[in-house]
Structures are given as structure tokens and as C-alpha cells.
Amino acid sequence: MAESIPIDSEGLPLLGTLSQIELRSVWKKEDRVFTPWLAKQENLNALGSVLGLPPLIVHGMEVPVGRYSADLLCRIANLQEISGQDQFVLVENQIEASDHKHLGQILTYVVGLAKEGNSVRHVVWVAAEFRDEHVDAVNWLNNHLEGKISVFACRVEAWRIGNSQPAAKFNVVAKPSNWTEEVRSLDAHQSSSGDAERMSYWEAFAQVLRSKDGHIKLRPEPPRLGFYTFTLDASKGAYIYVYRVVQSKVIGAYLSLQGVPGVVRIVYERLLADKIAIETELGEELMWAEHDPDKNYRAQIQWIDGDARDESDWPRQHAWLADQVIRFYRVFKPRIDALPAKEFLEKEASVPL
């Protein structure tokens, strides 16, 4: 059914005014706001879609490279299990015009990551605008690194219609000349990766969860990945993950605190201080873990056996996974909602320990 659009007295459509917004008014800080925002799966999907990349998964934020830190390191979803090797994607971002400093950082990170065994296959340089000499540099790199590394220059913009919420828009400024052929190659890998089976698995799971609790927000379409995520509070970096590991024949669930450096540490510490009450309400112990200091924490329930390839066992697996999501929502959501707002947690996180 066509969407109804307001009309004026002459019967003509009433349209809003499209206006561009200064990036700093949307993302106040590059490292503490823009990078965590970009690392959210829906925003990463939007960036990857514009570039023609398959689905990406965050491997790490502010990844140490010698004395420096790369903004965002991702990998192409499911490629490891298909081809036996990962393809890493380095994302370097700035919310100003491109500069020589960031170009140099990109080259430094690519070399440093390769030395550490994380060879980068694709580089994405995101900036508010690109100077001509930097576009020329990206094109030069693509011409001389053809078949080894693909480099993209991508402009980020913020727009709104009237007084609407801002929306991000990505525009590709430079890319490899043979990118269409590379995309076909990646698509060939992805099409054989079992996407349809994973989507069927999570769609069946979503139906079970919907029947048990109709208030928990589900994704518009099932993921093509080995996990399903639920947002508790993105501003505090709090998410619920349920997952399946086909090779190990297990399924599990955990609370993930990630994407908002400093803030997630405070949230984790507050929850850990309430560990006894939380585990009493859940009815079992959790495995509490710091995966990356100040950036990535988990509280994980003990996984159970479950072969995701055995469709006859899906009802049991999905009922168990749905129960974990409901329990995690019931126990963690009120506690996280009761914590101070993000800006207050940021202030607390900035106080020296």
C-alpha cells in the first residue's frame, strides 16, 4: 500500500526541506562518538553496502598497532569457514577533511597489522571531504596494489529533513578500478556460505521468541551470521547475543558490553558488584570476563550442546535460546536503565583510577 503524503490546498505534495548538517554537531568526538557509532552493526552494514562489501563484523576498535591504535578493524563475515582465511578490513575515520596525517596512519597500520598476522585486504578511509591530492593518492595505491589491497575513500555526510533526526549518508569518492570483478568473487564465496540456512535458523528462532514474548524487538530480517543481537541500551554499549557454533556443536548466550570505551567498564563494574543478586535471579552462575580493558566485557551463561545443522533439534535449541534472551532482558534491562546517562558515566570513566 502506497504511503500517504500530505498535500497542500492545490492538491500538490507537501515536501520537507533537505539540509546538510555540520558533522561535529552530530558526532562531537571522533574516537568516543563517531567510531563507536560506526561500529554498530546497522551502521557498518550501511557503509559496507555503499562500498559493495559483504557483511562485516567488528574485530576490534582502537586496535593496538605498535605505539598507535587503528580506529576500527573488521573482517568479512563467514569467510574464514568458507575459504579457511579471514579478510580484514581496516577503517580509518575522521570527521574533518582528509589530511596527510591520516594517510600516513593508514600505511602504518597496514604494515603493522601485517607484521602481527592480521593482513589487511581492504582499507576504508572515511572523511568529511577529500582533497584532490588524497584522491590521487588513493587511486595511485589501488593501481600499484591491485590484487593485494583495495583502498576506498568514502565521504560521510549528515542530513535532515526539516526538524527530523539527522541521518548519515556515505558516498564513495575513490575505489579500485576492478572492484566489480572483486565483488563478484566475494559474492561467489558468500553465496556458498550457507546464508540461507543461517537465515532459516534465526527466522525459526525469532518465531519462537515472538510466541514467548511479543515485546522484545526483533530484527526486520534474520541475520546471515552465526549470532543474533538484541540492543539493551546502545548509549551504554549493552547488548544481548545468542549464538551457534556449528563446528563445536554448541549454542549459547551472553551479555556484551562494547563500543563505548570507558562507559562499558563502569557498566561492567556496577553489574559485577551486583553479581550475587543477578545470578540468583537468573538461577545460575555466569562467566564474567574482560575481553579488552575499558572496551569489551561479557557476562556469559554456560553454553549447551546443540548441532545447528540438525533441523529436527531446532525446536529445543530455539526454546532454550529464547528463554535466555527473556531472562537476560528481565534481569539486566532494569539495572542498565537505572544507571546514570551516558554523559555522566563518561565523566566517571574519565576520573583517574
N, C-alpha and C positions, 0 to 999 in steps of 0.2 A: 504494500500500500504506500503510495507516494506521501512524503512528509508535507504537512500543511505549512505554508509560508504566509505570513501576514501580508496584506495588501493595503494600498492607500485608497483614497476616495475615488481615484480614477481606475481602480482595479489593477494597478500595477504593483509588482512585488516590492516590499519594503526590505532593503538590504542594509546591513551594517557597514561601518567604515573600517577597512582593514588598515592597521597601523603597526609599524615596526617599533620594537621596544629596545632600549639600551640593555645590553646583556647583564651589566652589573646590577641593574635593578631587579633582575630575576635571580641570578646566581651571584651572591655577594662575594664569595671567595671561591677561588679555583679549586684548591685542594680539599677544602672541608665541605663544599656545597656542590660544585659542578661535577667533580669526579664521582662522588657517591651517587649523585643523581644519574649520571650516565651509566653507572654500573648496575642500576636497577634493570631487571630483565626486560621490561617493556621498552625502556629507552634504548637499551643495547640492541634489541630486536629492530627498532626503528632505524638506528644507524646502519646496522647490517643490511637491512632491506634496501636502503638507498644505495649502498655500495655494491649490492648484488652478492653479498656473502651469505653462506648458510648460517643457521642459528649459532650464536656464540655463547659461551659460558665463561664467566669471570674466573680466572685462575688466581688473580691476586690484585690488590690495589696497593699503590705506593710500594711496589716490589723492589727490594734492595738490589742494586747493581753496583758492586764496589762501594764507593763512598756516596753514591747517588741513589735515587729512587725513581723508578718508572711509574707514571701515573696509573696505568691500567694494563694488565696483561691478561688476554683472553685466549681461549682455544676453541676450535671448531667442534661443535657437539658431535659425539658419536664416531668421530673419525678414527680414534685410537682402536676401537673394537672392530672397525672395518678394515683399515689398512695396516694396523699394527704400529702406527706412529701418529703423534699429535701434530697439528699445525697451529703454532702460536701466532696470535695477532696482538701486536703492540699498539696501544692507543695513547698518543701524547696529545694533551689538550691545553688550550689557552683561550681565555675569553677576551683577548685583545688581538690586534693584528699580528700576523706571523712575524717572527724575528729570527736573527741568526742564532741566538742562544738556543731556542727550541730545536732548530735544525741540527745543531751540534749535539744536543742531548739525545736526539733520535739516533744518530750514528753511534754515539757512545753506548746507548742501551742495547742496540742490535748486536754490537761486538761483545759487550759484557755478558749479555744473556746467552750468546752462543758459547762462550767460554764455560758457562755454568751448565751447559747441556740443554738449554731451552732455546733452540734456534728459532728465530722469528721468520715466518713465511710471509706475513702481511703486516704492513705498517700503515696506521691511520693517523694522520696529523689533523686535528680539529682546531680551528681558529675562527675568530670573528670575521676576519678577512685575510686574503693572501696577497702579499706584494708580488709584483711580476717576477722579480728575481728568485723568489722562493718557488713559484710555479715552475719556472725554468729549471730550478734545482731538482724538483720532484720528477719532472719529465726526463731530465738527464739520468737520474738514478734508475728510473724504470727502463730506459734504453740500455743502460750498462749492466743492469742486474736481471735482465729478462730471464724468466725461468727459475730464478733463485729467490728473489724477494719482490713483492708487489707493493708499491707505495701509493697512498691516496692522500690528496689534500681535500679536506671537506670543511666547508663553511657552515657554521652554526648561526642561526638567527632566532629571534623571539618575536612573535606576532600576537596580536589580539584583535578581536572584532568588537568595536565599541568598548564596553566595560567588562568584557569577558575575561576569564582567566587566561594568562599567557600560554602560548603553545610554541613548542620548539620546531624548527624546520632545518633539515640538513640538505646541503647542496654540494654535489661533487664538483670540485674545481679542476682536479687533475687525477688521472688514473692510468694504469698500464694500457698501451695501445692494443694489446692482445687479450684484454680482460674477458671478452666474450667467450673465447676459447677456454680460458681458465675456469670460468663459471660453469661451462658445460662439463668439464672434468670433475669439478666438485659436486655438481648436481648428480653425476653418474654415481659417485660414491654415496651421496646422501640417499638416492633412490633405492639403493641396495641395503640400506642400513636398518631396515625394519621399522621405519617411521609408522607405517600403517598399523603394525602390531602394537607398538607402544601407544599410539593414539587410541586404539580399541581398548587396551588395558585400562588407560586412565579415564576413558569415557564410561566404561562399566563401573569403575571405582566412583566416579562422580555421581552416577545414578544411585549407588548405594548410599553415599554420604547425603545426597539430597533427600532420600527417603527417611534417613535417620534424623537429620537436622536441616530444615529448609532455610535457616537464617544465615548459615555460613556461605559467604560469597564464593562462587565457583568461577573458573576462568571461562571466557567466551567459547574457547575451543580447547580440547585436550592437548597437553604438551606432547612434543615429539621426543622428549628426553626421558631419562631414567628416573625422574623425580617430578613431584607436583608441589608447588609452593602456595602458601597462604600468607597474606600480609596481616600481621597484628598491629603494627604501627611503623610505617616506613620512616617517619621522622626520628624514631629511636632505633632503627635498624633491626626490628624484631619480626621474624618470620617463622612459620612452621613448615618443615619439609617432611614429606613422606616419600620413600624411595624404594626401588627394587634393584638388586644386583643380580643380573642373570647368571654370571659366571659362578658366583658363590651360592646361588640359590637361597638368598635371604631377602627379607623385606624389613623396613624399619621406619622410625620417625624421630625427629629431633627439633628442638627449638634452636634457631640460628640467630645470632646477634652479629650483624655485619653491616658494612657500608657507611657507617658514620663514626670515623675514628674518634676515640676518646669517649664519646657518648655511650657506645656499646660496652665499654669497660665499666662505666658507672652502673649501667643497667644490669650487667652481669653480676657485679659485686652486690648490688641490692638484692637481686634474686638469690644469689648464693647464701646471703645472710639469712634468708628465709627458707633454706634448703629443707629443714626438717618438716616444716608445715607443708611445703609444696609436695614433697614425696609422700607425706601422709595422705594428702588429698588425692594424689594420683594413685596411691595404693601400691607403689613400688619405687625402688631406688632409681636414680638417674646417674648417667655418667657425665660429670661436669668437666669441661675441658677448655683450655685456652689454646686455640689453634694458631693465632698470630697476635702477639701482645698489642693491646689497645685497639685491635681491628676486627678480630674474628673469634667468637666464643660459641660454644654449644652446650646444650643440656640434652643428652640423648637417652632414649629408652632402650632397653635391651632388645636387639632385633630378634626375629624368629625365622624359622625355616619357611621358605616359600619359593617354589620354582615358578617364575612368572611366565615361563613357556608352557606350563600345564594349565590350559584353559579350564579344565574341569575343576581346578582348585581355586580359580579366581574368586568365587563367592566367599570362601573362607578368608582368603587374603584381603579382599576388599572390605569385608566386615571388620576385620581386625584393624586395618589402616584407618577406616572411617572412625572407629572407636577412639583411636589415638588422637586424631585431629580434634574430635569433640572434647576429649579430656584435656588436651593441651589448651584449647580455647577457654574452657571453663576455669582452668587453674591459672594460666598465665595472663590472659587478656585483662582481667580486673587489676592485677598487680602492675602491669605495664601502664595501663591507663592512669593508675593512681600516682605514677611517678611525675616529677615536675616536667614541664615542657622542655623541648629540645634546647632552647637557648639557655635555660638555667642549668641543664646538665652539661652543656658545653662550657659554661663558666666554671662549674665544679671540676670538670675534667682538666681545665687549664691550670688549676691550682697545683703547684709542685707537691709531689708526694713526700 
